[in-house]
């Protein structure tokens, strides 16, 4: 036998109280006797009613104590292990993706599954090795081969559900490796997703259930001349019709409300025109509460484009000038010699075409075209040219993957660790891109005039891609993310460590390094704040994390139950819970006690 909880044993102190009440209970009665000769008989009668003798004869007290004992044991929730399941190696896989926050009555799906598994653990026989795995954005072992039931249950209680998406099938490979290392292993998957166990021995506790749920899939905007055009997409992903209001907020101020009436599976686009062009953030919100509240809010940050200052240091490059003229959002400054170059002037992007100053600028990103050796890389001898082609798919080569061009000759760039090639000439890596000390650079090793690449229709596209890659932004590359998506951080090289504050105001410090590691902590929806101190100035940006509604919000299907590999249903418990039996016995004994009391009265 095992018990779900032990704290009700404190109520056992009440048994002593019942005994004490009966011991202290006194019944005195005056008796008139005609003679003292009867004194001995009266004395024997009084002696028979001493405390311990009274306890021996008082059946009501024993019945009351028995009722207390039965009630205390019922609070302990005793479970018999007779016929209970016996595991040697039990692997528990908990789905911690956003859909597990969906409601099933008063509990969420995750809470419901957690309680059932705790009952299973309490009812299993001793000696099992229990491993706990969480499957969210990625699969992770939370506890390995735990044998102490209290430790296992505490770990289960500590598990957290995220708002991110994930595929529980990704955990199968981890379960296989753990099963192979432990003889007699069996896995139980707690999820609301339907999938195949393949060759894994185990069961799926499927918590999928029909419910009421509408989601905001998108809030997007477009900056227009006199206003901002906003479009929101709302879907009914529940099993029943949805009626409610959609509210659009601008910087926490309500702008407009529209009514919705959606049948199951229906989606609708709602449009707005906002006159205030100074709004920094839009928020969409559904008024009606449903079974999954996390997808009822959507944030969209308004990011204004900043014009990039570009310096073109070139004796004469008409092809580059014309290509740059097609790029929007930039301002080009042309200098034809080092004599006219002022190193004190600061630009966002520097293009050095055949000319490099003795001292490279300390700020801004760089493009080198047919340049000599400099502080960032070494240039070797000229090499005979050939046919050029794209070698890697990335931001620079987007939409130009099929380009082929001829080159008369090119310089041999000595590749260093931070440079990656994106163009080959013949069989040799020729053009490179990379990042060093927080600055991005692109290296083209040939004169544009000595190549027909400038005559290709893809050349302006390549220049556009290069400017996009090098364009300076803030700390963040973008403002809107989906829960679980990694955030690319672009810190200032002269600043301190990056500090990120979650919606719960928890601080995460990221050490300054290059290349900077992406932030992977966007597991819950809300507004995150990113800060960096640069030369006594505190720079601050925010990012919005939204719920992956298209992957985690569906509540139209219902498949609650436990299925094994053959899909036959079985109950997810081992022993028998004795609580109902104990309560019934307590009621029966209470009725007997009242009957005896009534008879004596």
N, C-alpha and C positions, 0 to 999 in steps of 0.2 A: 504494500500500500504506500502511496505517496500523497503529499498534500500540496495544494496550489499556494497557500499562504499559511504562515505560522503565527502572525501577530494576534489572532483571536484567542490564543492560549492565555492572554492576559485576563480574559474574562473568567478564567478558572478561579480567580481570587474571590469571585462572588459566591462560590460554594462554601467557603469558610464563613462568609457572612450569614448564609442560611443556617448553618449549624450553630453559629453563635447566637442567633435570634432564638432558636429553640432551646438552647441551654439556659439562656437568661430569662426565658419566659416563666413567670411564677403564677401559680394558681393557689391562693390561700382561701380557706373556708373555715369559719367558726363552727365548732361542734359542741353542743351541750350534752354532757354525759351525767347520769345519775350517780355514778360512783367512780372513784379513781381506780377501781379494780379493772376497769376497761382501758386504762392508760396504755398498757403494753400493746394492746391490739391497735390503738390509734397510732402509737409510735411506729409500729411496723408498717402501717399504711403510709405514714409520712415518709418513712425511709425508702419505701418503694418508689417514691416520686422524686428522688434525688436526680440531678441533671443527667447523669449517664444512663440511669434506669429509664428516664423519660425518652431519651433518644432511642433506646432499644425498642420501645413500644410504639413510637410515633411513625406510622407508615407514611403519613402525608409528607413528612420531611424527606424521606428517601425518594418518594415519587418526584418531589420538586427538584432534588439534586439530580436525579436521573434526567429530568427534562432539561436542566441547565447543561449537563454533559452532552446530551444529544444536540442541543442548539450550538454549543461551542464547536463540536465536531463538524456540524453542517457548515459553519463559517469557514472552517479550514478547507472545505471542498476536497474531501478525501477521494482518492481514485484507487480502485483495486487494480493490481497488476496481473490478476488472473486473466489469462487470455489476451493480455496486452501485447503490442507489437514489440519485437526484439530486433534491434539493429546492431550491427558490428561497426559499420562506418556509414554515418548518415550525413549527406550533403544537402544543405538547405540553400536554395537560390531565391533571393528576394528581388523582385522587380521594383526598382526605385525610380522609375520614370514618372513623368507628370501625370499620366492617366490614372496612376494609382492613388491620386488625391481625390478622385471621384467619390461621391458619397454613396453609401449603402445604408440607408436609414440614418442613425446618429453617428455611425462610424464611417471612416473612409475605407476604400478597398484595402489599402495597406494595413490599416489598423485591424480590420476584420481578419485578414490573413495572418497577421502577427498573433492575435489572440488564439486562433485555432492551432497555430504551430506551438505556442506555449503550452496548450493543453496536451498536444501530442507528446512534447518533451517530458512533461510531468507524468504522463501515463506510461512512458516507455520503461523497460527494465534497465537496471543499472549496467554500466560497463560499455556503453556505446561511445564511439569517437564521433563528435559532431563538428562539422565544418560549416561555417556560414559565409556565403558569397552574396554580394550585392551586384545587381546588373542594372546600371543606368547608362550614362554616357559611355562608360567602359565597365568591364567586369573586374571586381576586386575582392580578394579574400579578406574578410573581416575577422574571422576566428578560425584557427586551424586545430583540428583534433581536440576540441574541448571535451572533457569528461565530467566536469562539475556542472550539474544542472543549473545551479544558481548563477554560475558564471555565464553559461550559455544564454539563460533568460535575460540577464542584465545586458548582455551584448545585443540581443534582439530588441530590447527596450530602447537602446541607444541609437538604433538605426534611424536614418533620416531619409525622407523622400525628397527628390529634387523636382524642378520644373522642366528638366531637359528631356530630350527624346533619347531613345536607345533601342537596341534590338536584343532581346533576351536570348535569341539563338546564338549570339556571339559568345555566350557563357558556356556553350556545350563543349568547346575545345578545352576550357579550363576544367570543367567537370570530368571530362574523359581522363585528363592527366592525373587528377586527384583519385579517380576511381581505379586507375591502373596501379597506383601506389598503395592502395588499401584494399585488402581482400574483403569480399562480401559487401561492397559499397552499394548504396542506394541513394538516389537523389530525389528531392521534392522541389518543384518549381512553383513559387507563389507569384502569380501574374494574372493579368487580364487579357493577355495576348494568346492567340491560338497558334501553335507551332508543333513541329514533329520532333520527338525525342531522338529519332534516328536509332543509333545503336546504344544509346545510353539507357541503363536500367533505372527506372524511376517513375515518377508520377507528376502530373501537372494539376495543381490546385487552381482552377480557372475561376477568376473573380469577375469576369465580364458580366455586366448587368445593364439592362435597358434603363435609361434615365432621361431627365430633362436637361438639355444643355445647348446653349447657343454660344458661339465663339466669334470674337473679332479676329479675322485673319490678316487684316492689313489696314493701316492708315498711312496714306502717302500724300505727298503734296507736290505742287509745281509753282514756282515763283513766276508770276506774270507781271505785266507792266504796272497795273494799278492795284492788284490784289494777289492773294494766294489761293490757288485752286486746291481743294482737299477732297480726296476720295477715300471712303472707308468701305471695306467688304465684310459683311456679317453673314455667317452660315448657321443654320439650325442643324446641329450634329446629334440631336437627341431623337428619342423615339416618339415624341409627341409634339404637337404644334407649340409655337412659341409666340407670345405676345409681350411686348415691352417697349421701352424707349431706348434710343441711342443718343447719348449726349456727347457733344464735341467741346473740349476745353482748349483754351489757348493760354499757356502759362498760368494754369489753375483757375482761370476765369471762364465760366461757362459761356459758350458762344451761340450754340443752337441745339435744339432737341428735336428729334424726329421719331415718330412712332413706327413700330415694326410689327408685322404679322406674318410669320413664316411657318410653312408646313414642314414636316420632317424631311430633311435632306435638301431643303431649299436654301439658296444663297442670293444675296442682293447687294448691289453697289449703291452707296449713298453719297451724294455729292454736296459740297458746300463751297461758297465763295466768301473768303475772309478779307475784309478791307485792311486790317492792320498788318502791315508787312514787317513789323518789328517783333512779331511773336517768335520766341526761340524754341518752343516745344508745343506740340499738339498731343492731346490725350483723348482717346475714345473710350467710352464706358457704357456698359449695358446696365439698365436699372433693375431688371428682374433677376432675383436670385435663382440659381439653378444648382444642379448637382456637381458642377465643377466651376468654381468661382475664379480660378487662376486665369482662364482665357476670356474673362469678361472685361479686361482692361488692355489697352494697347497704346504704347508711346511712340512718337515719331519726332525726332529732333530736327530742327530746321538749321541747315548748315549753309551759310552764304559763301559764295566763291570769292576768294581773294586773288587779285591780279598778281601774277608772278613776274618779277623783274629778271630779265635774262640779258647777259652780256655776251655778244658774239665778237670774239677777238680773232679776226681773219683778215688777211691781205685782200682777198676778194673771193667770195663764195656765193655766187648768185643763186645756186641751187638750194643751199641751206636757207638763204634769206626768203626765197619764195615758199619753201616748205613751212618755215616758221610763220609766215603770213597767214597760213590756213588754220593755225591753232588759236582757239579762242581763250580769253582769260590771261593773256601774257602781254608784256610790254618789252620789246626788244631794243637794246642799246648796242650800236655797232661801233667798234674800234678797229682801225686797220693796221695799227703798229703798237709796239710796246711803249713808244714815246708818248702815245696818247692814252696809255693805260694808267689809271690812278688806283693804286692798291688800297687806298682808303675808302673808295666807293664800294658799297656792299650790294650784292645781288643774290637772288635766290638760286639761279643756275648760271654757271660759267661754261661757255663753249670755246675751247681753245683749238683753233684750226691751223695746224702747222706751227703755231707760236705758243710758247709757254713762258711765263715770267719766272725769274730766278726763285722767287718765293711764292708758293701757291697760297691762295686765299685760305683763311682759317675757318670760314663759314661758307655755307652754300654747297650745292651739289655740282658735279663736274661732268663735262663731255670732252674727251680728247679725240681729235681727228688728225691722224698722221703726225703725231707729236714726237719729239725726242724723249730721252730718258728724263725722269723727274723724280720728285720725292716719293711717289706712290708706286711706281713700277719701272722696270728696266727695259729698254728697247735695244734689240740686236740689229743684225744686218738686214738689208732689203732682200726679199725673197721673190722669185719669179711668180707671177700671178697664175690665175686659173679660174675655174668656175666656182662661184660662191653660192651657198645655200644655207637655210636655217637648220640648226642642230638641236634646238631645245624650244619647247612650247612654254612661253611665259608672257609676262605683261608686254615686253618689248616686241615680241614676234607675233602678237595677236593679230589675226586676219592677214598675215603675210607669210604663212607657213610654206606656201608653194613657190615663193619667189626664187628665181635663179638669175644670176648676173655674172658678168665678166669683170676681172680686175687685171690690170697690166702688171702691177707689182704691189707688194705690201711689206710692212715692217714686221719683224719677228718679235712679238711681245713675250717677254719672259713671264709666264703665268705664275702667280702667287696664290696662296691658300684662299684668299677672300675673293678671288675672281672666278667667274663661271663663264664659259663660252656660250654664245648664242648664234654665231655664224662661223662656218667653215669655208676655207678657200682650198679647193682640192681636198686632200685628206687631213689638212692641218687646221687645228683650232686657231681662229684669227681674231674675231671680235669678242669682247668680254664685257661683263657687267658685274657689279658687286657692291659691297658696303664695307667701309673701314672707319672705325672710330665714330660711328653714327652718321657718316656721310656716304651718299651713294655716288657711284661713278660709272661711266660708260666709255669704252675704248674702241674706236674704229681705226684700224692700222693702215689705212690707205687714203690717198687723195681722192676726193669725190670726183674730181675732173678726170682721173685716170680709170674710171669705172663707168659702166652703163647702168649702174643701180639708180642713178639720178633720173634716168629716162623711164624707169619702170613706174607703173601707176601705183605700186605699193610703197614707193619711197616716201611720199607725204604721210602715209599711214604710219610708217616706221618712225618718222620724226615725231609725229603726234604721240605715239606710244612711248617714245623716249622721254618726252616732256612730262607725260603723265606719271611715268615711273619716278622721275626725279623731282617732281613738284613738291615743294615743302608744304607740310601741313602742320597741325598741332601735334600734341602727344598722341592723339588717336587718329587712325586712318579713316574711320567713319563713326557714325553716332548710333545706329540702330543694329541690334544683334538679336539672335534667337537664343534662348536658354541652352547652354552647353557649347555655344560657338566660341572659339578662341578669339581673343582680342589682340590685334597687332599693336604693339607699343613702339612709338618713335620718340625716345627721350632726347633732351638737349644734352650734348656731350659735356657741357660745362655745368650741368646741374647735379643735384643730389639724387638719392635713390627715389624710385617711383613709389608713391603711396596710393593704394586703392581702397576705397571705403564702400562696403556692400550696402544694400538697402537696410540691413539690420545694424548698420554703422560699425561693423567689424572691420578692423584695419589689416590690410595685407601689404607688406613691404616687399618690393622687388628690387634686388640689387642691380645697380647700373652695370651693364655689360654690353659688349658688341660682338656678334649680333645679339639683340635683345630677345629674350625668351618671351613667347606669347603668354598672355594671361589666360588661364583656363578655369577660372573660378566663377564663371557666369552661370551657375547652376540654378539660380532662382530669379524670378522676374522682378523688375523694379528699376530704380535709377541708381547707378553706380557713379561715384565721384573719383576722378583721377587727379592727383596733385604731384607737382615737382617744384622744388625750390631751386631757382636759378639766379645766382648772384644777388641774394637777398630779396629777390622777387618771387612771390608764390604764384605759380601758374596752375590753373585749375580748369578741368574739362569734365563733362559728364557724358555718360553713355546710357542708353536705354536697352533693357533686356526684356524681350517679349516671349510669350508662351508659344511653343510649337504646335499650334492648334491643328494643322493639317495632318500631324502624325499622332497626336496624343489626346484629341478631344472627342473622338467618336464614342457615342453612347447609344447607338441604335441596336446593337446586338446584345444578346443575353446567353451566356453559357456557364452560369455559375455551377460549380460542382467539382468533384475530383475525378480525374480520369487517369487511367494507367495507359501503358503502351497500346493495349487492345481496346481502349476507350470504354471499358466497363467501369461503372461507377462504384466507389466504395467510400466508407466513412474514414475521415482523417483523424481517428482517435484510437487509442489502444485499450486502456482500462475503462472501467465503469465508474461514473460519477455517483457517489453515494449520497450526495446532498439532498435530493428530493426524498429519498427513503428515510433519512434521518429526520427531516422536517415532518413527514407524515407520522412517524413513530412518536415524535414529540407531541403532536396534536392529539393522538390517541391516548397517550399517558396523561395529558392534561385533562382530557374528558373523564378518565378513570378517577383522577384526583378530585375533580369537582363532584363526582358521584359519591365518593366516600365521604367527602366533607359534608355534603348535603344529608347523607344518612346519619352522621354523627350529630348534626345540628338538630 
